[in-house]
């Protein structure tokens, strides 16, 4: 998990819970914290930053912002350097963090949606298969 407080170099930290050791303290003056939604990896960060003004950015939009600014390479280090300028330029809304219950409910809804999609796709897939039933 690359982290870059304004005016400092990018630092690499573990994406495991102990990587959250390098999170802001109250002595920092923080306007907002911009981070990229990365599958399940951002959830620990989201929980740790529940009391901070956070902006979750879509990875595809970060990539498009990079391309618009002439940055064609794709690395975590480059993405990290783009998050603050992107948040400052586009001013996405600061959203309050999800509670543990809201996060769990969202997981269950996503799982249900996947199951419904799979159930809908199964007959079509079976019809296309070369193996007779």
C-alpha positions as semicolon CSV with decimal commas, in nm:
position;residue;x (nm);y (nm);z (nm)
1;X;0,000;0,000;0,000
2;X;0,184;0,312;-0,119
3;X;0,125;0,620;0,097
4;X;0,224;0,977;0,018
5;X;0,153;1,262;0,259
6;X;0,168;1,591;0,067
7;X;0,523;1,710;0,018
8;X;0,686;1,375;0,106
9;X;0,811;1,085;-0,104
10;X;0,590;0,783;-0,166
11;X;0,642;0,509;0,094
12;X;0,546;0,145;0,050
13;X;0,357;-0,026;0,334
14;X;0,208;-0,369;0,375
15;X;-0,151;-0,424;0,261
16;X;-0,202;-0,646;0,563
17;X;-0,353;-0,495;0,880
18;X;-0,010;-0,412;1,025
19;X;0,047;-0,188;0,720
20;X;-0,215;0,041;0,873
21;X;0,046;0,143;1,133
22;X;0,147;0,429;0,904
23;X;-0,183;0,606;0,904
24;X;-0,245;0,970;0,987
25;X;-0,235;1,093;1,340
26;X;-0,431;1,385;1,482
27;X;-0,118;1,602;1,462
28;X;-0,142;1,601;1,082
29;X;-0,362;1,863;0,922
30;X;-0,565;1,656;0,679
31;X;-0,811;1,801;0,428
32;X;-0,891;1,468;0,272
33;X;-0,739;1,125;0,217
34;X;-0,766;0,992;-0,136
35;X;-0,725;0,621;-0,196
36;X;-0,792;0,379;-0,476
37;X;-1,053;0,107;-0,435
38;X;-0,860;-0,217;-0,483
39;X;-1,086;-0,520;-0,447
40;X;-1,060;-0,634;-0,087
41;X;-0,733;-0,460;-0,001
42;X;-0,885;-0,118;0,063
43;X;-1,132;-0,248;0,323
44;X;-0,877;-0,261;0,606
45;X;-0,769;0,092;0,518
46;X;-1,131;0,208;0,503
47;X;-1,200;0,068;0,848
48;X;-0,885;0,224;0,992
49;X;-0,972;0,564;0,844
50;X;-1,336;0,564;0,953
51;X;-1,301;0,897;1,139
52;X;-1,114;1,077;0,861
53;X;-1,238;1,267;0,554
54;X;-1,180;1,006;0,284
55;X;-1,234;0,992;-0,090
56;X;-1,244;0,649;-0,255
57;X;-1,138;0,673;-0,619
58;X;-1,228;0,428;-0,893
59;X;-0,911;0,262;-1,034
60;X;-1,035;0,294;-1,391
61;X;-1,092;0,668;-1,344
62;X;-0,745;0,705;-1,190
63;X;-0,603;0,536;-1,502
64;X;-0,803;0,769;-1,731
65;X;-0,687;1,073;-1,530
66;X;-0,327;0,955;-1,568
67;X;-0,369;0,915;-1,943
68;X;-0,527;1,261;-1,966
69;X;-0,222;1,409;-1,794
70;X;0,016;1,224;-2,026
71;X;0,118;0,947;-1,787
72;X;0,097;0,619;-1,975
73;X;0,285;0,386;-1,740
74;X;0,087;0,195;-1,477
75;X;0,250;0,123;-1,141
76;X;0,136;0,157;-0,781
77;X;0,398;0,427;-0,727
78;X;0,271;0,633;-1,022
79;X;-0,093;0,581;-0,920
80;X;-0,014;0,702;-0,569
81;X;0,146;1,019;-0,702
82;X;-0,169;1,087;-0,908
83;X;-0,432;1,035;-0,636
84;X;-0,385;1,369;-0,457
85;X;-0,376;1,581;-0,776
86;X;-0,679;1,392;-0,908
87;X;-0,875;1,447;-0,587
88;X;-0,773;1,814;-0,580
89;X;-0,871;1,867;-0,945
90;X;-1,198;1,673;-0,955
91;X;-1,310;1,739;-0,594
92;X;-1,503;1,413;-0,544
93;X;-1,742;1,420;-0,247
94;X;-1,610;1,312;0,090
95;X;-1,822;1,022;0,207
96;X;-1,855;0,889;0,555
97;X;-1,711;0,544;0,612
98;X;-1,937;0,242;0,615
99;X;-2,012;0,082;0,945
100;X;-1,913;-0,283;0,987
101;X;-2,277;-0,381;0,944
102;X;-2,312;-0,179;0,623
103;X;-1,995;-0,336;0,482
104;X;-2,118;-0,685;0,569
105;X;-2,458;-0,616;0,413
106;X;-2,292;-0,487;0,095
107;X;-2,086;-0,808;0,078
108;X;-2,400;-1,019;0,110
109;X;-2,580;-0,819;-0,160
110;X;-2,282;-0,858;-0,395
111;X;-2,269;-1,233;-0,327
112;X;-2,643;-1,263;-0,396
113;X;-2,610;-1,066;-0,720
114;X;-2,329;-1,299;-0,835
115;X;-2,540;-1,606;-0,755
116;X;-2,840;-1,468;-0,946
117;X;-2,617;-1,389;-1,243
118;X;-2,467;-1,740;-1,233
119;X;-2,812;-1,900;-1,214
120;X;-2,927;-1,693;-1,511
121;X;-2,615;-1,776;-1,714
122;X;-2,614;-2,151;-1,637
123;X;-2,882;-2,259;-1,888
124;X;-2,717;-2,060;-2,166
125;X;-2,377;-2,207;-2,085
126;X;-2,519;-2,560;-2,074
127;X;-2,687;-2,514;-2,411
128;X;-2,361;-2,399;-2,567
129;X;-2,149;-2,677;-2,422
130;X;-2,039;-2,957;-2,647
131;X;-2,113;-3,223;-2,389
132;X;-2,465;-3,367;-2,406
133;X;-2,658;-3,399;-2,082
